Amino acid sequence: CMGISCADVGGLRRQGQQYYSGMEPCGEVLARVDISSNVSISDAAVYSSLSISAEGRPLSFAGSTSSVTVGVMQVRNVSELEFRSVALEVTSSAVVQDLSTLTLTEGTQVAVAKNASFEFRTGLTLAGDGTLMNNGILRFTTQQDTIRLIAPIKNMGTMAVSATQVETTGSLQNDGQLTLDASSKLTVRGAFTTSGSVSGAGTVELHSGSYQVNGGQTAVDVRTPAATASTKFHTLEDTSLRIGGYGQIAKFLDLSTGLLAVSSDSPAPIVVGGDLHLSGDAKLTFSVQDTATGFVDVAGNLKVQSTITVLLTTGTAFVPTDQRVVLLQYRDPKGTSAVNASSFFLLYGGRAMIVVEPAGEVVQVLVKFGDTIPAASPVPTEESGGLSMAIIIVIVIVVVLLVAGVAIFVVMRFECRGGGGTGSHFDRASLSSRISMRSGSAASSRASSRPGSARSARSTGSQRSLIPRRVEVTDTVPKRVVPEGDVENPISRMPPLQGPAASSGTEAAGGAWTGNGNGNGNGNGNGDSHGNGNGSPPNGENH
């Protein structure tokens, strides 16, 4: 009567899932559809029953931003299922099993209507940039399998996790009810935001990303894994896990890493329903503004196992005079807590200090401002942290270069001394062979002789070096010490040239050698060296 058709509103409901006559969603209403291959639709469609099965093969359900309404949907025995550019709404129930990956591409939305249910009975990966929006009941019942949530999830109904390990690396927004049974755990590696309730006997484990409570109530244990790396060269704002907000964030909170952010102008305190344990690399930031309604209120006791760093900042309108602002308060009726001011390390660019003192039934950790208070440690910056690291790197490089230089010097001295000799004794044979190789001379030298020899010498087997025994060691070449009365010839500075064959000869006065040799020989003296032999070339002269 108003001229409105399904093309205008996509269907006009009368009550629940009942439509006015003639106002059903556009498209053919099919009683039951079995899909076993890829599907592409161009118009809106309504399925009272939709069964998707592909015998273990991948399958794609694609449309052009089409609206698909499904009463009952069942997915089974599909390796990978992709919903592409589809707005799919389940109005009654949906069950997914025997599926490894469900991908929601960008622009895709899978919605669970109020009073409807969507159940995952198998471990899988929910991937893509599309959104899973729950207004009914979203169940995970995988019998200890793991559900990996990469695609964004918005829960405005009930999200029930039973016997399932849920890991989220995308964004999980809970504005409804999230329940974890005793055999379940929610692992957060992305962004977890809740303004609703989180309850049950399960646990929430925070690894990275963010955990933000906006007035909700989390009544499960929340903990972090043990810290594995130090952040001494980074600012406190640079951390892989950040926790903040207001309202109850845990029943029992155990932080060994991450950053707990507290602001005094929050509408309500951050509440821990039980005990609070701080250890390892856990840190606190405290932003002090004009109002002081925000702090950490621990209903149980406080346990601090390491010095906790507190980064203090103040608003532009805040004037730090003689004031005391509550950062944290806890209950210690038996007086068992060992927390004191030394349990905290304050970073602040002004005059402030941490004070721990009882106040009635609670113990308060306060920040005390005043002109007579010594200045706190300055707040580190990324520049100073980077500079410190740069200085350390430079020092390490210098030390390495010094060590390398000393090693090279020792090796050179070692080589000059003949490879391990002590004192001034020189390895003459070794130096002789090295000089022979470097000069490119022949591998052997012929026997030499000089007339007028006054002494004779013989050698058999390996050739004996003829360098005098008295030697002074210089950096490179040994220097002969000339006896008094001798005339030194510069040639005598050269080491002997060795040969493999035996020789004999007679040394003349002045150091010349004459003789015949059967093969190659060597000679060294203050004069010329001549020799004949049966070697090659015969009757040759060697200078």
C-alpha positions as CSV (number, residue, x, y, z in Angstrom):
1,C,0.0,0.0,0.0
2,M,3.0,2.3,0.5
3,G,4.5,1.3,-2.8
4,I,7.5,-0.3,-1.1
5,S,8.8,-3.5,-2.6
6,C,11.6,-6.0,-1.7
7,A,13.8,-4.1,-4.1
8,D,13.6,-1.1,-1.8
9,V,14.1,-2.7,1.6
10,G,15.3,-6.2,1.0
11,G,12.3,-7.7,2.7
12,L,9.8,-6.5,5.3
13,R,9.6,-8.6,8.4
14,R,6.4,-8.9,10.5
15,Q,7.8,-10.8,13.5
16,G,11.0,-12.7,14.0
17,Q,11.8,-14.4,10.7
18,Q,8.3,-14.0,9.3
19,Y,7.8,-11.6,6.4
20,Y,4.7,-9.8,5.3
21,S,3.0,-11.4,2.4
22,G,4.6,-10.2,-0.8
23,M,7.4,-8.5,1.1
24,E,9.8,-11.4,1.3
25,P,13.4,-10.7,0.2
26,C,13.9,-10.5,-3.5
27,G,15.0,-13.6,-5.2
28,E,13.7,-17.1,-5.5
29,V,13.1,-18.9,-2.2
30,L,14.5,-22.4,-2.5
31,A,13.5,-25.2,-0.2
32,R,16.9,-26.9,-0.3
33,V,20.1,-26.4,-2.2
34,D,23.1,-28.7,-2.3
35,I,26.3,-27.1,-3.5
36,S,29.3,-29.2,-4.5
37,S,31.1,-26.9,-6.8
38,N,31.9,-23.2,-7.2
39,V,28.8,-20.9,-7.1
40,S,28.4,-17.4,-8.4
41,I,25.2,-15.4,-7.8
42,S,24.2,-12.0,-9.1
43,D,20.9,-11.5,-7.3
44,A,19.7,-11.8,-3.7
45,A,18.8,-15.3,-2.7
46,V,17.0,-16.9,0.1
47,Y,17.7,-20.5,1.1
48,S,15.6,-22.3,3.6
49,S,18.3,-25.0,3.7
50,L,21.8,-24.8,2.3
51,S,24.2,-27.7,2.2
52,I,27.8,-27.1,1.1
53,S,29.9,-30.2,0.5
54,A,32.8,-30.7,-2.0
55,E,34.3,-34.1,-1.1
56,G,37.4,-32.5,0.3
57,R,37.9,-30.0,-2.5
58,P,38.1,-26.2,-2.1
59,L,34.9,-24.3,-3.0
60,S,34.0,-20.6,-3.6
61,F,30.7,-19.0,-3.0
62,A,30.9,-15.6,-4.8
63,G,28.6,-12.8,-5.6
64,S,28.6,-9.1,-6.4
65,T,27.8,-7.7,-3.0
66,S,24.8,-9.9,-3.1
67,S,22.6,-10.5,-0.1
68,V,22.0,-14.2,0.8
69,T,19.7,-15.3,3.6
70,V,20.0,-18.8,4.8
71,G,17.7,-20.6,7.3
72,V,19.8,-23.7,8.0
73,M,23.3,-24.1,6.6
74,Q,25.6,-27.0,6.9
75,V,29.2,-27.1,5.7
76,R,31.1,-30.4,5.6
77,N,34.0,-32.1,3.9
78,V,35.4,-29.0,2.2
79,S,39.1,-28.3,2.4
80,E,38.8,-24.5,1.9
81,L,35.6,-22.4,1.6
82,E,35.6,-18.9,0.4
83,F,32.8,-16.4,0.7
84,R,33.5,-13.6,-1.8
85,S,31.7,-10.3,-1.9
86,V,28.6,-11.8,-0.2
87,A,26.4,-10.5,2.7
88,L,25.3,-13.8,4.2
89,E,22.9,-14.0,7.1
90,V,22.0,-17.1,9.0
91,T,18.5,-16.9,10.5
92,S,18.2,-20.3,12.2
93,S,21.4,-22.4,12.5
94,A,24.7,-23.2,10.9
95,V,27.1,-26.0,11.5
96,V,30.7,-26.1,10.1
97,Q,32.8,-29.3,10.3
98,D,35.5,-30.9,8.3
99,L,36.8,-27.6,7.1
100,S,40.4,-26.3,7.4
101,T,40.1,-22.7,6.2
102,L,37.1,-20.4,5.9
103,T,38.0,-17.2,4.1
104,L,35.9,-14.0,4.2
105,T,37.2,-11.7,1.5
106,E,37.1,-7.9,1.8
107,G,33.5,-6.6,1.6
108,T,32.1,-9.9,2.9
109,Q,30.0,-10.1,6.0
110,V,28.7,-13.3,7.6
111,A,26.0,-12.4,10.2
112,V,24.3,-14.6,12.8
113,A,20.8,-13.2,13.4
114,K,19.3,-12.8,16.9
115,N,18.1,-16.2,18.2
116,A,20.1,-18.0,15.6
117,S,23.3,-20.0,16.2
118,F,26.5,-20.6,14.3
119,E,28.7,-23.5,15.5
120,F,32.2,-24.5,14.6
121,R,32.8,-28.2,15.4
122,T,36.3,-28.5,13.8
123,G,39.6,-26.7,14.2
124,L,40.1,-24.2,11.4
125,T,41.5,-20.9,10.4
126,L,39.1,-18.0,9.8
127,A,41.0,-15.8,7.4
128,G,40.4,-12.7,5.3
129,D,39.4,-9.1,5.8
130,G,35.7,-9.8,5.9
131,T,33.7,-9.7,9.2
132,L,31.9,-12.3,11.2
133,M,29.2,-10.5,13.2
134,N,27.3,-12.4,15.9
135,N,23.9,-11.2,17.3
136,G,22.9,-14.7,18.3
137,I,25.0,-17.6,19.6
138,L,28.5,-18.3,18.3
139,R,29.8,-21.6,19.5
140,F,33.3,-23.2,19.3
141,T,33.1,-26.9,20.2
142,T,36.1,-28.5,18.6
143,Q,37.1,-31.1,21.2
144,Q,40.5,-29.5,22.0
145,D,41.3,-28.4,18.4
146,T,42.4,-24.8,17.7
147,I,40.4,-22.0,16.1
148,R,42.7,-19.3,14.6
149,L,40.9,-16.1,14.1
150,I,42.4,-13.7,11.6
151,A,39.3,-12.1,10.2
152,P,37.6,-9.5,12.5
153,I,34.9,-10.7,14.8
154,K,32.2,-8.6,16.5
155,N,30.2,-10.3,19.2
156,M,27.0,-8.6,20.3
157,G,25.4,-11.8,21.4
158,T,26.9,-14.8,23.1
159,M,30.2,-16.3,22.2
160,A,30.7,-19.7,23.9
161,V,34.0,-21.5,23.9
162,S,33.9,-25.1,25.0
163,A,36.9,-27.5,24.9
164,T,38.6,-25.3,22.3
165,Q,41.8,-23.3,22.1
166,V,41.0,-20.0,20.4
167,E,43.9,-17.8,19.1
168,T,43.1,-14.4,17.7
169,T,45.6,-12.4,15.6
170,G,43.0,-10.1,14.2
171,S,40.5,-8.0,16.1
172,L,38.1,-9.5,18.6
173,Q,35.4,-7.1,19.8
174,N,33.1,-8.3,22.6
175,D,30.1,-6.2,23.4
176,G,28.1,-9.1,24.6
177,Q,28.9,-12.2,26.6
178,L,32.0,-14.3,26.2
179,T,32.3,-17.6,28.1
180,L,35.3,-19.9,28.5
181,D,34.8,-23.3,30.1
182,A,37.5,-24.9,32.2
183,S,39.2,-26.7,29.3
184,S,39.3,-23.6,27.0
185,K,41.8,-20.8,26.6
186,L,41.7,-17.5,24.6
187,T,45.1,-16.5,23.3
188,V,45.4,-12.9,22.2
189,R,48.0,-11.9,19.6
190,G,46.0,-9.1,18.1
191,A,43.5,-6.6,19.4
192,F,41.0,-7.7,22.1
193,T,38.4,-5.1,23.2
194,T,35.6,-5.8,25.5
195,S,32.8,-3.7,26.9
196,G,30.7,-6.8,27.8
197,S,31.4,-9.7,30.1
198,V,34.0,-12.4,30.0
199,S,33.2,-15.3,32.4
200,G,33.9,-19.0,33.0
201,A,36.7,-21.2,34.4
202,G,38.9,-20.8,31.4
203,T,41.8,-18.3,31.0
204,V,42.9,-15.4,28.8
205,E,46.6,-15.4,27.8
206,L,48.0,-12.1,26.5
207,H,51.0,-12.4,24.1
208,S,51.0,-9.2,22.0
209,G,48.7,-6.6,20.6
210,S,46.3,-4.9,23.0
211,Y,43.7,-5.7,25.7
212,Q,41.3,-2.9,26.3
213,V,38.4,-3.0,28.8
214,N,35.8,-0.3,28.3
215,G,33.6,-0.6,31.3
216,G,33.1,-4.3,31.0
217,Q,33.7,-7.1,33.5
218,T,36.2,-9.8,33.0
219,A,35.8,-12.5,35.6
220,V,38.4,-15.0,34.4
221,D,42.1,-15.3,35.1
222,V,44.3,-13.2,32.8
223,R,48.0,-13.8,32.5
224,T,51.0,-13.2,30.2
225,P,53.8,-15.7,29.3
226,A,57.2,-15.2,30.8
227,A,59.2,-12.3,29.4
228,T,61.8,-13.4,26.8
229,A,63.5,-10.2,25.9
230,S,64.7,-7.0,27.5
231,T,63.5,-3.5,26.4
232,K,66.2,-1.4,28.1
233,F,67.0,0.4,24.8
234,H,63.4,1.3,23.9
235,T,61.0,3.7,25.4
236,L,58.2,2.4,27.6
237,E,55.6,3.2,24.9
238,D,57.3,0.8,22.5
239,T,56.0,-2.5,23.7
240,S,54.3,-5.4,22.0
241,L,51.5,-5.6,24.6
242,R,49.4,-2.8,26.0
243,I,46.6,-3.2,28.6
244,G,44.3,-0.4,29.6
245,G,40.8,1.0,30.0
246,Y,38.5,0.9,33.0
247,G,36.3,-1.6,34.7
248,Q,37.3,-5.1,35.9
249,I,40.0,-6.5,33.6
250,A,40.6,-9.8,35.4
251,K,39.7,-12.0,38.3
252,F,43.4,-12.8,38.9
253,L,46.0,-10.7,36.9
254,D,49.5,-12.0,36.4
255,L,51.8,-9.7,34.3
256,S,55.3,-10.7,33.5
257,T,55.5,-8.6,30.4
258,G,53.5,-5.8,28.7
259,L,52.5,-2.3,29.7
260,L,49.5,-1.6,32.0
261,A,48.4,2.0,31.2
262,V,46.5,3.9,33.9
263,S,45.0,7.4,33.5
264,S,43.7,9.4,36.4
265,D,40.9,10.9,34.3
266,S,39.4,7.6,33.5
267,P,35.6,7.4,34.4
268,A,36.3,4.6,36.8
269,P,39.2,2.6,38.2
270,I,40.9,-0.4,36.6
271,V,39.7,-3.3,38.8
272,V,41.3,-6.6,39.6
273,G,38.9,-9.0,41.2
274,G,41.6,-11.0,43.0
275,D,45.3,-10.7,43.4
276,L,47.7,-8.8,41.2
277,H,51.2,-10.2,40.4
278,L,53.8,-8.0,38.7
279,S,57.2,-9.4,37.6
280,G,59.7,-9.6,34.8
281,D,59.4,-6.9,32.2
282,A,55.9,-5.7,33.3
283,K,55.7,-1.9,33.4
284,L,53.2,0.8,34.4
285,T,52.3,4.1,32.9
286,F,50.5,6.7,34.9
287,S,49.0,9.8,33.3
288,V,48.0,12.3,35.9
289,Q,45.3,14.8,34.8
290,D,43.1,17.3,36.7
291,T,40.8,14.6,38.0
292,A,41.8,11.6,40.0
293,T,39.1,9.0,39.5
294,G,41.3,6.6,37.6
295,F,43.7,4.2,39.4
296,V,44.2,0.4,39.9
297,D,42.0,-1.1,42.5
298,V,43.1,-4.6,43.5
299,A,40.5,-6.5,45.6
300,G,43.2,-8.9,46.7
301,N,46.8,-8.7,47.5
302,L,49.7,-7.2,45.5
303,K,52.9,-9.2,44.8
304,V,55.9,-7.6,43.1
305,Q,58.7,-10.0,42.2
306,S,61.0,-7.4,40.4
307,T,61.5,-3.7,40.3
308,I,58.6,-2.3,38.3
309,T,59.2,0.7,36.1
310,V,56.6,3.5,36.3
311,L,56.5,6.1,33.6
312,L,54.8,9.2,35.0
313,T,53.3,11.9,32.7
314,T,51.2,15.0,33.7
315,G,48.6,16.9,31.7
316,T,49.1,20.5,30.6
317,A,46.6,21.8,33.1
318,F,48.1,19.9,36.0
319,V,50.3,21.9,38.3
320,P,52.4,19.6,40.5
321,T,52.5,21.2,43.9
322,D,52.4,19.4,47.3
323,Q,49.9,16.7,46.1
324,R,49.5,13.0,46.5
325,V,47.8,11.0,43.7
326,V,46.8,7.4,44.1
327,L,48.3,5.1,41.5
328,L,47.3,1.7,43.0
329,Q,45.6,0.3,46.1
330,Y,45.4,-3.3,47.4
331,R,44.3,-5.3,50.4
332,D,46.7,-6.9,52.8
333,P,44.7,-7.9,55.9
334,K,47.4,-10.3,57.1
335,G,50.3,-8.0,56.4
336,T,52.1,-10.5,54.2
337,S,52.9,-8.2,51.3
338,A,56.6,-7.1,51.0
339,V,55.8,-4.2,48.6
340,N,57.5,-0.9,49.5
341,A,58.7,2.2,47.6
342,S,61.8,0.4,46.4
343,S,59.6,-2.0,44.5
344,F,59.0,0.7,41.9
345,F,61.4,2.8,39.7
346,L,59.9,6.2,38.8
347,L,60.6,7.9,35.6
348,Y,59.5,11.5,35.5
349,G,60.9,14.8,34.3
350,G,60.2,16.6,37.6
351,R,60.1,16.3,41.4
352,A,58.1,13.3,42.4
353,M,58.5,10.1,44.4
354,I,56.7,6.8,45.1
355,V,55.2,6.3,48.5
356,V,53.6,3.1,49.9
357,E,51.5,3.5,53.0
358,P,48.3,2.1,54.6
359,A,45.1,4.0,54.4
360,G,42.4,2.3,56.5
361,E,41.6,-1.2,55.0
362,V,43.8,-0.7,52.0
363,V,47.4,-0.1,51.2
364,Q,48.0,2.7,48.7
365,V,50.8,3.2,46.2
366,L,50.9,7.0,45.7
367,V,52.9,9.5,43.7
368,K,53.9,12.4,45.8
369,F,54.7,15.7,44.2
370,G,56.6,18.6,46.0
371,D,59.3,21.2,45.5
372,T,61.3,19.7,48.3
373,I,61.3,16.2,46.8
374,P,64.4,15.2,44.8
375,A,64.0,15.0,41.0
376,A,63.0,11.6,39.7
377,S,65.0,9.8,37.0
378,P,64.4,11.5,33.6
379,V,62.1,9.8,31.1
380,P,64.2,8.0,28.5
381,T,63.7,8.9,24.8
382,E,64.2,6.9,21.7
383,E,67.1,9.2,20.7
384,S,68.9,8.6,24.0
385,G,68.3,4.9,23.8
386,G,69.5,4.8,20.2
387,L,72.6,6.8,21.2
388,S,73.4,4.4,24.0
389,M,73.2,1.5,21.6
390,A,75.3,3.3,19.0
391,I,78.0,4.0,21.6
392,I,78.1,0.3,22.6
393,I,78.4,-0.8,18.9
394,V,81.3,1.7,18.4
395,I,83.1,0.3,21.5
396,V,82.6,-3.2,20.3
397,I,84.0,-2.4,16.9
398,V,87.1,-0.6,18.4
399,V,87.8,-3.6,20.7
400,V,87.5,-6.0,17.8
401,L,89.9,-3.9,15.7
402,L,92.4,-3.7,18.6
403,V,92.4,-7.4,19.1
404,A,92.8,-8.0,15.4
405,G,95.7,-5.6,15.3
406,V,97.5,-7.2,18.2
407,A,96.9,-10.7,16.6
408,I,98.4,-9.5,13.3
409,F,101.4,-8.0,15.0
410,V,102.1,-11.2,17.0
411,V,101.8,-13.3,13.8
412,M,104.3,-11.0,12.0
413,R,106.8,-11.2,14.8
414,F,106.3,-14.9,15.0
415,E,107.1,-15.2,11.2
416,C,110.1,-13.0,11.5
417,R,111.5,-15.1,14.3
418,G,111.2,-18.3,12.3
419,G,107.9,-19.7,13.5
420,G,108.4,-20.2,17.1
421,G,112.1,-19.6,17.9
422,T,113.0,-18.1,21.2
423,G,115.3,-15.2,22.0
424,S,117.5,-14.2,19.1
425,H,117.9,-17.6,17.5
426,F,116.8,-17.5,13.9
427,D,115.4,-20.4,11.8
428,R,117.9,-19.9,9.0
429,A,116.8,-22.9,6.9
430,S,113.2,-21.7,6.9
431,L,114.1,-18.2,6.0
432,S,116.4,-19.4,3.3
433,S,113.7,-21.5,1.6
434,R,111.2,-18.6,1.8
435,I,113.6,-16.1,0.2
436,S,114.4,-18.7,-2.5
437,M,110.8,-19.0,-3.4
438,R,110.1,-15.3,-3.3
439,S,113.1,-14.5,-5.5
440,G,111.9,-16.9,-8.1
441,S,115.4,-18.6,-8.3
442,A,115.8,-22.2,-9.3
443,A,115.1,-24.9,-6.8
444,S,118.8,-25.8,-6.6
445,S,122.2,-24.1,-6.9
446,R,125.3,-25.5,-8.3
447,A,128.4,-26.2,-6.3
448,S,130.9,-23.2,-6.2
449,S,134.6,-22.8,-5.5
450,R,137.2,-20.1,-5.0
451,P,141.0,-20.6,-5.1
452,G,143.0,-20.0,-2.0
453,S,140.8,-21.8,0.4
454,A,142.3,-22.3,3.9
455,R,139.6,-24.5,5.4
456,S,137.4,-27.3,4.1
457,A,134.0,-28.6,4.9
458,R,132.0,-31.6,3.9
459,S,128.3,-32.3,4.2
460,T,126.3,-35.3,3.3
461,G,122.5,-35.9,3.4
462,S,120.8,-32.6,4.0
463,Q,122.9,-29.5,3.3
464,R,124.2,-27.6,6.4
465,S,123.6,-23.9,6.3
466,L,126.8,-21.9,6.0
467,I,125.5,-18.7,7.7
468,P,127.8,-18.0,10.7
469,R,126.4,-19.0,14.1
470,R,126.5,-15.5,15.5
471,V,123.4,-13.8,14.2
472,E,121.5,-10.6,15.1
473,V,117.8,-10.6,14.3
474,T,116.3,-7.5,12.6
475,D,112.7,-7.1,11.4
476,T,113.2,-8.9,8.2
477,V,116.8,-10.2,7.4
478,P,119.4,-11.5,9.7
479,K,122.6,-9.5,9.9
480,R,126.0,-11.2,10.1
481,V,128.3,-10.0,12.9
482,V,131.7,-9.7,11.2
483,P,134.7,-10.8,13.3
484,E,137.3,-8.2,13.9
485,G,139.8,-8.1,10.9
486,D,137.3,-9.4,8.3
487,V,135.9,-7.3,5.5
488,E,132.2,-7.6,5.2
489,N,130.8,-8.1,1.7
490,P,127.1,-7.1,1.3
491,I,126.5,-10.4,-0.4
492,S,127.1,-12.1,3.0
493,R,123.8,-10.6,4.1
494,M,122.0,-13.0,1.8
495,P,121.0,-16.4,3.1
496,P,122.4,-19.5,1.4
497,L,120.8,-21.1,-1.6
498,Q,120.2,-24.7,-0.9
499,G,120.3,-27.7,-3.2
500,P,119.4,-31.3,-2.7
501,A,122.7,-33.0,-3.8
502,A,125.9,-33.6,-1.8
503,S,129.0,-31.5,-2.5
504,S,132.4,-30.9,-1.2
505,G,134.8,-28.0,-1.3
506,T,137.5,-26.0,0.4
507,E,137.0,-22.5,1.9
508,A,139.7,-20.0,1.0
509,A,140.8,-17.1,3.1
510,G,138.3,-14.3,2.9
511,G,135.3,-16.7,2.9
512,A,135.4,-17.9,-0.7
513,W,134.7,-21.6,-1.5
514,T,136.3,-23.7,-4.3
515,G,135.6,-27.3,-5.1
516,N,134.0,-29.9,-7.3
517,G,130.5,-31.2,-6.6
518,N,128.5,-34.2,-7.8
519,G,125.3,-32.2,-8.5
520,N,124.1,-29.0,-7.0
521,G,125.6,-27.2,-4.0
522,N,125.6,-23.9,-2.4
523,G,128.1,-21.3,-1.5
524,N,128.3,-18.1,0.4
525,G,131.2,-15.8,1.1
526,N,132.8,-12.4,0.8
527,G,133.9,-13.0,-2.7
528,D,132.6,-14.4,-5.9
529,S,131.5,-18.0,-6.0
530,H,132.7,-20.3,-8.8
531,G,132.1,-24.0,-9.3
532,N,132.3,-26.8,-11.8
533,G,130.2,-29.9,-11.5
534,N,128.6,-32.8,-13.3
535,G,125.2,-31.2,-12.9
536,S,123.4,-29.0,-15.4
537,P,124.8,-26.8,-16.9
538,P,128.3,-28.3,-16.7
539,N,131.4,-26.1,-16.4
540,G,129.1,-23.2,-15.5
541,E,129.9,-20.2,-13.5
542,N,127.6,-19.0,-10.7
543,H,127.7,-15.5,-9.4
